Amino acid sequence: MSYYRHHVFFCTNQREPGADRPSCASCGAADAQAHAKKRIKALGLAGAGEVRVNKAGCLDRCEEGPVLVVYPEGVWYTYVDNSDIDEIIDQHLVGGEPVERLRI
């Protein structure tokens, strides 16, 4: 059994200006991760046996970013704003159904 029911990793990698690939950090990834973490805590879903929201370095799907991945399912998402993050939380992390429109 996994320590967390869901473990969410947000790519927050920042590349140097002029890099060949985009950076999730340039798309507001740190703010999105903070929003998700705060919302999970507010819902009472943080901690052992529940949901953990972490920052990650490069997850190597830069051209599809910003990205996050939910384990143990291994579902990859992209997002635009906090309403997309809320939809992932409500539908996938709480409801158990991946958000198909945001999957990559």
C-alpha positions in Angstrom: 0.0 0.0 0.0 1.2 3.5 -0.9 2.0 6.0 1.9 -0.3 8.5 0.1 -3.5 7.8 -1.7 -2.3 10.4 -4.3 1.1 12.0 -4.7 1.1 15.0 -7.0 4.3 16.4 -8.5 4.3 19.9 -10.2 7.3 20.6 -12.4 8.7 24.0 -11.2 11.9 23.9 -13.3 13.3 27.2 -14.5 15.6 27.3 -17.4 18.0 30.0 -18.3 16.8 32.8 -20.7 17.2 31.7 -24.3 17.1 28.0 -23.5 16.1 25.6 -26.3 13.1 24.3 -24.3 10.3 26.1 -22.4 10.1 26.1 -18.5 7.1 25.3 -16.4 8.3 27.9 -13.9 7.7 30.6 -16.6 4.1 29.5 -16.8 3.3 30.1 -13.1 4.0 26.6 -11.9 5.1 27.6 -8.4 1.9 29.6 -7.8 -0.2 26.7 -9.2 1.5 24.2 -6.8 1.0 26.5 -3.9 -2.7 26.9 -4.7 -3.1 23.1 -5.0 -1.3 22.5 -1.7 -3.4 25.2 0.1 -6.6 23.7 -1.4 -5.8 20.2 -0.4 -5.1 21.3 3.2 -8.4 23.3 3.3 -10.3 20.2 2.1 -8.7 18.2 5.0 -7.0 15.9 2.5 -3.3 16.5 3.4 -1.1 13.9 5.1 -0.5 10.2 5.5 -3.0 8.1 3.7 -4.3 11.1 1.8 -2.8 13.5 -0.7 0.7 15.0 -0.9 1.5 17.9 -3.3 5.2 18.5 -4.1 7.4 20.6 -6.3 9.6 18.7 -8.7 12.5 19.6 -10.9 12.2 19.0 -14.7 9.8 16.2 -15.5 10.9 16.3 -19.2 7.6 17.0 -20.8 8.5 20.7 -21.3 6.8 21.2 -24.7 3.5 20.1 -23.1 3.8 22.3 -20.0 3.2 23.4 -17.6 2.8 19.9 -16.3 1.9 17.9 -13.2 1.7 14.2 -12.6 -0.5 12.3 -10.2 0.7 9.0 -8.8 0.1 6.1 -8.2 -2.0 6.3 -11.4 0.7 8.1 -13.5 -1.8 10.5 -15.0 -0.1 13.5 -16.6 -1.8 16.9 -16.9 -1.3 20.3 -18.3 -3.2 23.3 -17.0 -3.7 27.0 -17.7 -4.9 28.5 -14.4 -6.2 27.7 -10.9 -9.6 26.7 -12.2 -7.9 23.8 -14.0 -6.1 22.9 -10.8 -9.4 22.9 -8.9 -10.9 20.7 -11.5 -8.1 18.2 -11.2 -8.5 18.2 -7.4 -12.3 17.9 -7.4 -12.7 15.4 -10.2 -9.5 13.3 -9.9 -8.1 13.6 -6.4 -11.5 13.7 -4.7 -13.8 12.0 -7.2 -11.4 9.4 -8.6 -11.9 10.2 -12.3 -9.1 11.7 -14.4 -9.9 15.0 -16.2 -9.7 14.0 -19.8 -9.6 17.4 -21.3 -6.4 18.3 -19.3 -4.6 14.9 -19.8 -1.4 14.8 -21.8 
